[in-house]
Amino acid sequence: MQSSELYKFWLENDYFDTETKEELLSIKDNPKEIEERFYKDLEFGTGGLRGIIGAGTNRMNIYTVRKASQGLADYINSMGLQERGIAIAYDSRYKSPEFALEAAKVFAGNGIKAFLFDELRPTPELSFAVRHLKAAAGIVVTASHNPKEYNGYKVYGEDGGQLPVEASNEVISYISKIEDMTKIRIMEKDEAIEKGLLKIIGKEVDDEYIAKLKTLSVNPELAAEIGSTFKIVYTPLHGSGNKPVRRILDEIGFKNVLVVKEQELPDSEFSTVKSPNPEEKEAFKIAIELAEKENVDLIIGTDPDSDRVGIVVRNKEGEYVALTGNQTGCLLLEYILSQKKQRGELPSNGFVVKTIVTTELARIIAEAYNIELVEVLTGFKFIGEKIKQLDEFGDKKYLFGFEESYGYLAGTFARDKDAVVASMLIAEMAAYYKSRGLTLYDGLIEILEKYGYTLEGITSFTLKGKDGVEKIKSALTNLREKQVVKFGEYEAVAVRDYLTSERYKVATGAREKLTLVQSDVLYYELKDKAWFCIRPSGTEPKIKIYYGATESSMGAAKEKLKHLQDNVLSVIEPLLKD
């Protein structure tokens, strides 16, 4: 059907509720808005769904959630895994509980037992729950750190990792076969509970999750010794980290955790912040005010589904500075490897994982400890896949993985980034530096002085709607077809095109095969330890450019990074405006 026909179908069919029809009536005189809402189905990507909440086929609502759930149910039944059930969690976003229940009703209607959490829970706990319950799959209703207008639906496989590409494609094929969403099979909540097809879960899974994460403490005695006096300010940013993060910090010995009261409770409006994103220092404004009042050295903040964590620390001038995801990741990597080596617990077959756009400093640190570094495409699901391949079914030992976008994972109990275990390790690491008379900022400088001043940057362009998608696609096509390798004063030495799975050297034209899965990503290797990478976001209407530069001093590194960004943008920006 055309957009206008679908719009009319939703307005006139009794299947759709009054609230939906009233919303659609409010745009009856806006053909562009109708087109935007109905020109396509909300895409089920490799991670699931994510979109603006509202009425329409290209929006997050109970009907698009039901359709995705029916496709997933058909996939599970085709594999004969229905007896194992599916775990479901959700965060504090608008309509998250409703969407989670709708999904459970569809699974029950298809004979698949749903394990539904009794209230909001972190995404990593859902990953853990899938493995703990031996479920066939899992979903979590969340849009992570996106603005309040968004929600999403992330799908996990039986290993607790985000659904791999092949499985996602199969689910997509089942979804595409659904011609009439009004015929989707649903069982109401009371009937599902009575028939044993819906079970509400809670504390029993929480206890197992926290107990497992505590075993990942590197220096438990240090946390117990210093934790009673070491002050921490924590903000859950109105999300699901509030209870588990505070619990794990308390249980390993940190008794002086001050929560930001204004951001403690769930709030789908995220009314105290512009965006509930711990990548942005602005989200820590109230937390910093509390830290200044209490003279605190460490501030921890987690996003709504508590898979990402950001930190703010004091520098040498006493100012509060936000560390980047790369900086926090390298601090954690150095801490884990150095302490395990000191204790004689660093395995010879150990490995760490980073994404291709994550700092190259991680590689230098891993090499210093003779630990293998494995590189994957952007997306934590690829880190989860490496854990499965190399640790679970291989002969190597996973030690740590992280990505520049504030996601970290120690241990293999969960298979997605975990702000709960990361918060525990960050607090413990801060206590370690405190025991040496240093702050975490001092620790960062120590690492940079030891390994070299490596800095990273990122530029994002938000291009909304159908036109935006086309501009992003056009810009990347332009770069490929014209084989652009010169960006101002910088010329690429080699280009990795992950869409064609080839790396070619500019000087000779020699080509070699890339082993990672295909993805619409271009990575430019430059001279003097510099690089940049351009890719469309998989979860937002954005195109992102990542940069990295290394120099012998902080000032020189900052200058080089700024110069690199300016030169690259002089070429890329015009392509996005055409």
N, C-alpha and C positions, 0 to 999 in steps of 0.2 A: 504493500500500500504506500501511497504518497504521504508526505507529512500531514497534509490537510485531511486526508481520509483517516489516518490513524487518530488524529486529534478528535475527529467526529465520532469515531468508534469508542474512544475512551469516554467521551461526553455522554453518549447515548446508551451504552451497555450497562445493565444492572449489576454486573460483576464489580464495577468500580464504585468506591464509597463516595458519600456526599462531600467529604472534605476535599477529595481529589477533584471532583467535578467543580466545586466552587473555585478552587485554585485555577483550573483550566478556563473557567468562564471569565476570570479576571484578566486573561490575556487574549480574549476573542478578537480584539481590534489590533493585535500586534502580530502580524504575519511573520516577522523576523524571529520573534520569540517562539512562536509555534514551530517554525522550521528548526530552530536550535534544539528544541525539546524532543522533536520527533523525526529528525532527518536520519537517525540511526539508532540502533540499540546501544545502551551503555556497554562498552566493550569489556569483555571478560579477558583480561590479559593474563600473563604468566603468574601474576600474584593474586588475581581475582578481580573484583570490581572496585572502582573508586570514582565518585562523582558528586556533583551538587545535589543536595536533598531537594526533592520536588516532584511534581507530577510530570509524567512523560516517559517514553521509552529510553531516553538519553539522560535519565536522572535516577538517583537513588530513592527508591520507595518500596513499599511492601510487595509490589507486583514484580519489579525487576529482581528483588531478592528471592521471591518465590520461583521465578523462572531460572535463576542461577542455581537455586537449591534443587530444583527438579532435574536439571542437567547433571549436577553432582550426584544426586540420588541414582539416576540411571547409570552413571559410570560405576558407582559402588556396587550396585546390583549386578551389573554386567561382569564384575570381577568376582562375584560370589562372596563378597565380604560384609554383607548386610548384618550378619549375626554379631559382628564386632562393634558395630555402632559408630557414632561420630560425636566428638566433643565440641562444645560451643561456648565461646566466651564473648564478652562485649565490654566496651569502655563507657566513658561518661558523655559521649556525644549525643546530640539530639536524635531521638528515635532509635538509639542503639539497642535498648532492651526490647523494643517492639520488633525490630528487624531480626534479632536473635531468636525470639519466640516464633516468628513467622517461619524462619528457616527450620526450626525444630518441628513445627507442625507439618511441613512438607516432608521431612525425613520420616516422621511417624506415619504419615499417609502413604509412604512407599515401603513400609515395613522395616525401617531402619531405626534402631534405638538411638535416641538423642540424649547425651549427657550435657545438661545445661547448667552452667554456674548460677548460683543463687543471687549474685550481684556482680558488679563490675570486677574484672580481673585483668592483670597485665597480659599482653600478647605472649611473652615468653612462658608464662604459666600455662597458657593454652597449649603451647608446643610441648611442654613437659607433660601435661595431662594426656595428650594423645599417646605418648609413649607409655606413661604410667598405667593407663587404662587399656592399653593394647587395642586402641580404637583403629578403625580403618582409615579415618581422616579426621580433620578438625577445621573449624572455621572460627574466626574472630571478627566481630563487627567493629570496625574502627577506620578512621582516616588518618591515624597516627598524629602527626604534628600539623596537618593542613588547617586552614582557616575553619571557623565554626560552621560555614555553609556546607561543608563536605561531610560525607560518611563513606564507608567502604566495607568490603567483605573479602577478607584474606583467607585463602584455602591452604590447608596443610595436608601432607601425605601421611601415611602410616608411620614413617620414621620421625615425625615431628617437625620436619623441614617444610618450607613452603613448597607447594606443588611444583615439581620439575616441568620443564617445557613440554616434554612428550605427553605427560599426563594431563597438563593444562589443555593441550591441543585436543585430546580425547574428550575432555569435559566440554570444551567449546563446541565440538562436533555434536555432542548430545544436546546442548542448549540450542544450537542452530536448527535441530530437528523439531523443536517445539513450535508448531504453527499457530496454536491457539492457547494463549496463557490462561484463558478462563477455564480450561479443562485440567489444570494442574491439580494433582491429588493432595488433599489436605486433611489432617485429622485434628480436631480441636483439643485443646490442652487437657481438659479433664478426662476425656476418653483415652488420650495417649498415655496419661499417667496410670489410669485404671488397667490398661492393656500391657503395661510394662514397657511402653515404647518411648517414654519420656521420664528420665530420672534427673532430679535436681541434685547437683553436687556442690560441695563447698569446703568446709574445714578439713575434712580428711585429706583432700588433695593439697590444700595449703600447707598442712603440716609436713607432708612428704616432700613437697617442693622446697620449703625452707631448710629442712634437714639435709637434703642433698646439696643445696648451694653452700651451706656452712662448711661442708667438707672441702670446698675449694679455697678456703682461707689459706693464705701463704704463710702468714706469721700470726696465728691465733693468740699466742701468748703476749705478743706486743699490743694487740688490740685490747686485750683484757687489762694489761698493765697501764696503758696510757688513756684508754677509752673513757675512764670515769672523769677525767679532767679536760679532755680535748673537746672543744665546742664545735658543733656543726650546725649550720642553718640548712634546712631542707624544704623545698617546695615541690609538691606533686603537680603544680599548675592545674589544679581542679581535676586531676585524673586518677587512674587506677593504681598508681604507685604508693599512695598514701599509707595504706596498711602494711603491705609486704616490705617496702623499703624501711620503714620505721621499725618494723618487727625484726628484720635481719640485723640492722645496726644495733639494736638493743641486745639481741641475743649473743652477738659476738663481743659485746663489752662496751659499746658506745652509749653511755647513759646521759649524755649532754646534747641531745639532738633537739634543736629548736625548730618547730614547724612554722611555716608562714601561715598564720591562722586565716588570713583573707583568701588563701588559695588552697586550703586544706580539703574542703568538701567538693563533691562533684558539682559541676556547673557547665551545662551544655552551651551556655553563652560565652564562657571563658571571659567573664565580665571585667576581670582585673588586668587583662593583657590584650594587646593588639592581636597577637597570635600566640597560641600555646606551644611555642617552639623553643626548646632549650638551646638551639643553635644561635638564637638572637639574644644579645645582652639585655635588650629592652624588656624581655620576659622576666628578668631577674631584678627589676627595679625595686619592688617591695622587699624582696629577700636581701638586697644590698643594704637597704635602710635598716633592716633588723640586724644585719651583721655588723654594721657600723655602731649601732647602739650597744651591742653585746660584745664588741671587739673580737669577732670571730675570723679565723683564717681561711675557712673552707665553706663554700656554698655549693650545694648539690641541687639540681633541678631535673625532673623527669617529665617526659611528654605525656599526653593523655592516656596512651596505652602502655606506657612505661617500658618501651623497648629502647628508647634513646635517652641519653643522659648528658647534661652539660654541667660544667663546673666554673665557678668564679673564685679567684684566689687573690691574695695581696701580693703586689710587687714590692720591690725594694724601697719605693717611695711611699708605701703604705696605701696605694690606690688599689681598688678592686678591678681586676682585669679578667675578662672571660677568655678561657683557653679554647682553642679550636679543637675539633674532633681529632684532627691529626696529632696535635700536641698531647692531648689526653691519652690517645691510643699509644703513642710512643712512650709516654711516662709509664703506662701500665705494662707495656711490653718489656721495657728495661727493668722495671721492678720485679715482674714475674720471673724473667730469665735470670737476673742477677741473684735473686734470693734462692731460687731453686738450685743454681750452681753452688752458692755458698753452703747450702744444706746437703749437697751431694745428691740432689733429686732431679737433676737435669738429664733427661734421657738422651742417649746418642741418636735415637731414631725420631726425635721430636720434630714437629713442624709447626709453623705459624702461617696464617692466611691473611692476605689483604686484597682489596680490589685494585683494578688498574689505575683508578683515579686517586687512590690513597697515597700518602707521602712515601717517597723513596727512602726516607730516613729509616723506615721500618726494615727495609732490606739490609741497610748498613748495620743496624742493631742486631738483626738475626745472624748475619755473617760473623759478627764479632763473637758470638757465642757458638758458632759452628752449627747453627740450627737452620734447617731448610725453610725457605720462604716460598710459599705457593701463591700464585697470583690468579685472580678470577675476575670476571666481569662485574660491573656494578650491580648490587643486589645481594642481600645477605643469604638468599636461598642458595647462591653458588658456594658460599662458605659452608653452609649446611651440607651441601652435596659432597664437598671435599672431606668433611668429617666422616661421612658415610663411606666414601670410597677408600680413603687412606687409613682411617682409624678403625672404624667398625668392621670393615671387610678387608682391610689391608694390614700391613705390619708396621705402621707408624703410629706415633703418639701425638694427638692434637694438644697443643699448649695454649694457644690464644689466637683470636681472629678479630679484625676490626675494619671499619670503613670510615672514610672521612666525615660522613654525615652522622657522627656521634653515636654509632652503633658498635658495641663490644660484646664479646662472648668468651668466657672461660668455661671449661668443662664441656661435657657432651650430654648432660641431662636434658637440656633444651637444645633446639637446633635453629634458633633465631636469636638475633641480638637481644640482650637481656640487661635492662637498666637496673634490675634488682641486684644481681650478682656484681655488676659493674660498680654500683654504689657502695657495696660492701668492700670491694677491692680498692676503690678510690679512697674511702675513709681509712682503711688499713694502711694504704700507701702514704697518706698524709701523716698518719701517726708515725710511720717509719722515718720520714724526713724530719718530723718534729723531734724524734729521739736523737737525731743528729744535729739538732739546732737549726734546721732549715725548713723553709716553707715549700709548698709544691712548685711555686714559681722559681725558687732557688734550684729545685730539682730539675726543672725544665732547662734552665740556663746551664746547669752542669752537663746535661745530655748534649746540648748544642755545642758546648765547648769541647766535649769529648769526641763527637762524631761529625761535626760540621754544621754550619748554620743553613739549614734547609727550611724554606718557607713555601707555603702554598696559598693560592687564592682561588676564588670562584666568581664568575659573573653569570647571573641568571636573567633571561628575558622571558617575561610572561606574555604569551600570545593566545588569548582566549578564543573560543569558538571555532567554527569550521574554517574561517579564514586563517586563523592562527595556525591550525594544524597544517594547512597547505603551505604557509610561509616557511614553517620549520622544515617540512619535507623538501621544499624548493631550495632552501639554503644548503642543505646537505647534498642534494643532487648536484647543485652548482659546483661545490667544492670538489666533488668526485669527477664530474665530467670535464671540468677545466683543469683538473689535476693541480690545484693551487698548492704550492709548496713554499711560497715566499710571503711573509707577513711583516711588512715594513722592513726593518733591519735584520729580521730573523728568517733564516731559511732552514727548512727541515732537512735533516740528515736521512731520516727514514720515516715512512708513514705506515701505520698499521690501520688497515681498513677491516673492521670486524664484521662488516656486512658481506664482503667478498672473501673473508678469511685469508687475507694476504697481507704480508709486510713487504714493502718494496723500498729498496735503497735508491735515493734520488740521484746520486752521482752515476751509478752504473745501471740502474733499472732492474737489477737482480731481484727476483721475487722468491719468497719462501712462504710455506703454509703456516697459518695460525691454527692452534689446536682448540681454542675456546669456541663455544657455540656462536652461531651467527647473531649479530646485533648491530643496530644502526649507529655505530660509533666510529669516529675517526680520531686517531691518536698520533700526534706529531712529536717525533724525537728530534731535539735540537742540540746544538753544540753546548759544551761547557755545563753539562748536568742540568739542562733546562728542558722543559717539555710542556705541551698543553694538549688537552683532549676536549672534543666537542661531542655532545650527545643530547638527544631529547630525553626529558624526564619520563619515566615509566608510570608515574603516579599523578603528575600535575601538568597543566598546559604550558610547559616551560621548555626552553632549550638551555642547556648549561655548558659553560666553558670552564674547565679546570686548568690551573697553571701550577708549575713547580719550578723552583730555582734554588741553587746552592751556591754559597759564597763563604769566604773566610771570616766574615764578621756580620753581625746583625744588620748594621747600617748598609753594608754593601748588598746583602741579600734582599733587604727591603727595596733598595733602589733598583736592583735587577728585576725583581718581581713586578714592580710598578711599570718599568720600561717594557717588559714582556707583555703585560696586559694591554698597555696602550697600543702597541704595535699589532697585536692580534685583533683587537677590537676595531682598528682602523680598516681591516679587511672584512671582518664578519658582520659588523653592524649594518653596512649598506646592503648586504645580502638579505637581511631580515626585514628591511624597509621596502624592498622592491615589490 
